[in-house]
């Protein structure tokens, strides 16, 4: 069987385009994920870099929970000081889920429960915002 | 020139892989963006669907500001009620920026200023969290 270079090129482009579309879809949390779970932690010892880093390391273990579409861990950014900005927290985690059921599965997942058990002595306050995405890119 | 089916398949897979890698990089805001700007709004008329939709439409205009790497607009999700969850807000926006300078450029951008001017009569309270990403996918 003979196949021309042009036919091969067309097949490669087709293969490439298909892969690009599907991977772009998978890589953008906002495209399919419909739920954002944003948690803020205030440490018992806010001045302790050791406690902060231990909490950050604990949060990093959560990435192995399969239902999490995207996970970011952060600290207050050095943006301009304004009355409307709350920069009093110490550590924050931001996660994307596809739906409510996946978020519930995350809450009950053994890795999440192990994280709470090993790190809850570090924080004095937790505040959670759950957001259903209604528009975006 | 003759090319075997196996060779063609290999070329397609190669083309596919290359496209997938480059598009994954471009499509994930968290990979390159280092700053999350999360804003919560409490409406003056929390029961008004008209006011809520007007605010959501106003927020949607922000997507044309070039420094925004990713923008999601949302409302409180119907997750389990828990003491640590604040679901009292009406509308929220979540944005990714590459750095502090881009976030400042957004604050000063004419489209942002026009949004504030046209929508600020709708809200009674705004609360902002700015997060510097220190770990994540």
Boltz contact constraints between the chains, C-beta under 6 A:
constraints:
  - contact:
      token1: [A, 2]
      token2: [B, 2]
      max_distance: 6.0
  - contact:
      token1: [A, 3]
      token2: [B, 3]
      max_distance: 6.0
  - contact:
      token1: [A, 8]
      token2: [B, 8]
      max_distance: 6.0
  - contact:
      token1: [A, 11]
      token2: [B, 12]
      max_distance: 6.0
  - contact:
      token1: [A, 12]
      token2: [B, 11]
      max_distance: 6.0
  - contact:
      token1: [A, 12]
      token2: [B, 12]
      max_distance: 6.0
  - contact:
      token1: [A, 12]
      token2: [B, 15]
      max_distance: 6.0
  - contact:
      token1: [A, 15]
      token2: [B, 12]
      max_distance: 6.0
  - contact:
      token1: [A, 15]
      token2: [B, 15]
      max_distance: 6.0
  - contact:
      token1: [A, 15]
      token2: [B, 16]
      max_distance: 6.0
  - contact:
      token1: [A, 16]
      token2: [B, 15]
      max_distance: 6.0
  - contact:
      token1: [A, 16]
      token2: [B, 16]
      max_distance: 6.0
  - contact:
      token1: [A, 16]
      token2: [B, 19]
      max_distance: 6.0
  - contact:
      token1: [A, 19]
      token2: [B, 16]
      max_distance: 6.0
  - contact:
      token1: [A, 19]
      token2: [B, 19]
      max_distance: 6.0
  - contact:
      token1: [A, 19]
      token2: [B, 20]
      max_distance: 6.0
  - contact:
      token1: [A, 20]
      token2: [B, 19]
      max_distance: 6.0
  - contact:
      token1: [A, 20]
      token2: [B, 23]
      max_distance: 6.0
  - contact:
      token1: [A, 23]
      token2: [B, 20]
      max_distance: 6.0
  - contact:
      token1: [A, 23]
      token2: [B, 23]
      max_distance: 6.0
  - contact:
      token1: [A, 23]
      token2: [B, 24]
      max_distance: 6.0
  - contact:
      token1: [A, 24]
      token2: [B, 23]
      max_distance: 6.0
  - contact:
      token1: [A, 24]
      token2: [B, 27]
      max_distance: 6.0
  - contact:
      token1: [A, 27]
      token2: [B, 24]
      max_distance: 6.0
  - contact:
      token1: [A, 27]
      token2: [B, 27]
      max_distance: 6.0
  - contact:
      token1: [A, 27]
      token2: [B, 28]
      max_distance: 6.0
  - contact:
      token1: [A, 28]
      token2: [B, 27]
      max_distance: 6.0
  - contact:
      token1: [A, 30]
      token2: [B, 70]
      max_distance: 6.0
  - contact:
      token1: [A, 30]
      token2: [B, 72]
      max_distance: 6.0
  - contact:
      token1: [A, 35]
      token2: [B, 77]
      max_distance: 6.0
  - contact:
      token1: [A, 60]
      token2: [B, 135]
      max_distance: 6.0
  - contact:
      token1: [A, 70]
      token2: [B, 30]
      max_distance: 6.0
  - contact:
      token1: [A, 70]
      token2: [B, 137]
      max_distance: 6.0
  - contact:
      token1: [A, 71]
      token2: [B, 136]
      max_distance: 6.0
  - contact:
      token1: [A, 71]
      token2: [B, 137]
      max_distance: 6.0
  - contact:
      token1: [A, 72]
      token2: [B, 30]
      max_distance: 6.0
  - contact:
      token1: [A, 72]
      token2: [B, 133]
      max_distance: 6.0
  - contact:
      token1: [A, 72]
      token2: [B, 136]
      max_distance: 6.0
  - contact:
      token1: [A, 73]
      token2: [B, 134]
      max_distance: 6.0
  - contact:
      token1: [A, 73]
      token2: [B, 135]
      max_distance: 6.0
  - contact:
      token1: [A, 73]
      token2: [B, 136]
      max_distance: 6.0
  - contact:
      token1: [A, 74]
      token2: [B, 131]
      max_distance: 6.0
  - contact:
      token1: [A, 74]
      token2: [B, 132]
      max_distance: 6.0
  - contact:
      token1: [A, 74]
      token2: [B, 133]
      max_distance: 6.0
  - contact:
      token1: [A, 74]
      token2: [B, 134]
      max_distance: 6.0
  - contact:
      token1: [A, 75]
      token2: [B, 132]
      max_distance: 6.0
  - contact:
      token1: [A, 75]
      token2: [B, 134]
      max_distance: 6.0
  - contact:
      token1: [A, 77]
      token2: [B, 35]
      max_distance: 6.0
  - contact:
      token1: [A, 77]
      token2: [B, 130]
      max_distance: 6.0
  - contact:
      token1: [A, 77]
      token2: [B, 131]
      max_distance: 6.0
  - contact:
      token1: [A, 77]
      token2: [B, 132]
      max_distance: 6.0
  - contact:
      token1: [A, 79]
      token2: [B, 103]
      max_distance: 6.0
  - contact:
      token1: [A, 79]
      token2: [B, 130]
      max_distance: 6.0
  - contact:
      token1: [A, 84]
      token2: [B, 126]
      max_distance: 6.0
  - contact:
      token1: [A, 84]
      token2: [B, 128]
      max_distance: 6.0
  - contact:
      token1: [A, 85]
      token2: [B, 128]
      max_distance: 6.0
  - contact:
      token1: [A, 86]
      token2: [B, 129]
      max_distance: 6.0
  - contact:
      token1: [A, 92]
      token2: [B, 131]
      max_distance: 6.0
  - contact:
      token1: [A, 103]
      token2: [B, 79]
      max_distance: 6.0
  - contact:
      token1: [A, 126]
      token2: [B, 84]
      max_distance: 6.0
  - contact:
      token1: [A, 128]
      token2: [B, 84]
      max_distance: 6.0
  - contact:
      token1: [A, 128]
      token2: [B, 85]
      max_distance: 6.0
  - contact:
      token1: [A, 129]
      token2: [B, 86]
      max_distance: 6.0
  - contact:
      token1: [A, 130]
      token2: [B, 77]
      max_distance: 6.0
  - contact:
      token1: [A, 130]
      token2: [B, 79]
      max_distance: 6.0
  - contact:
      token1: [A, 131]
      token2: [B, 74]
      max_distance: 6.0
  - contact:
      token1: [A, 131]
      token2: [B, 77]
      max_distance: 6.0
  - contact:
      token1: [A, 131]
      token2: [B, 92]
      max_distance: 6.0
  - contact:
      token1: [A, 132]
      token2: [B, 74]
      max_distance: 6.0
  - contact:
      token1: [A, 132]
      token2: [B, 75]
      max_distance: 6.0
  - contact:
      token1: [A, 132]
      token2: [B, 77]
      max_distance: 6.0
  - contact:
      token1: [A, 133]
      token2: [B, 72]
      max_distance: 6.0
  - contact:
      token1: [A, 133]
      token2: [B, 74]
      max_distance: 6.0
  - contact:
      token1: [A, 134]
      token2: [B, 73]
      max_distance: 6.0
  - contact:
      token1: [A, 134]
      token2: [B, 74]
      max_distance: 6.0
  - contact:
      token1: [A, 134]
      token2: [B, 75]
      max_distance: 6.0
  - contact:
      token1: [A, 135]
      token2: [B, 60]
      max_distance: 6.0
  - contact:
      token1: [A, 135]
      token2: [B, 73]
      max_distance: 6.0
  - contact:
      token1: [A, 136]
      token2: [B, 71]
      max_distance: 6.0
  - contact:
      token1: [A, 136]
      token2: [B, 72]
      max_distance: 6.0
  - contact:
      token1: [A, 136]
      token2: [B, 73]
      max_distance: 6.0
  - contact:
      token1: [A, 137]
      token2: [B, 70]
      max_distance: 6.0
  - contact:
      token1: [A, 137]
      token2: [B, 71]
      max_distance: 6.0
